[in-house]
Amino acid sequence: MPTEQGYEWIKRRAYSLWEEAGRPHGRDQDHWNQAAAEREDLERTQASVDGKEILVKYKRKPGLGKKAEAQSLSKSNGTT
């Protein structure tokens, strides 16, 4: 559940998306869902202190270390 600040951001973004789409009737949920997804992406990323790099905070699959991920990747690429 978004914070009050997050909720306000989603509300403003959904309204903006609605306006950009030509103010169509009956698409409010589509615009809300898109805005919520964009907010989630923003919350998962953060800029580095100097602003030169984006740090992505995606959750890793449980139980997979670098070695297991490399093996999984090599199997999908056809290399072993």
Number of C-alpha atoms within 10 A of each C-alpha: 5 12 8 9 9 15 15 12 16 23 16 14 19 21 17 14 18 18 12 10 11 8 13 10 7 8 11 15 10 13 21 19 13 16 22 20 13 14 17 14 14 11 12 13 13 14 11 10 8 6 9 8 10 11 12 13 11 9 7 8 8 6 7 11 11 8 9 11 13 13 14 15 13 12 11 10 9 8 9 10
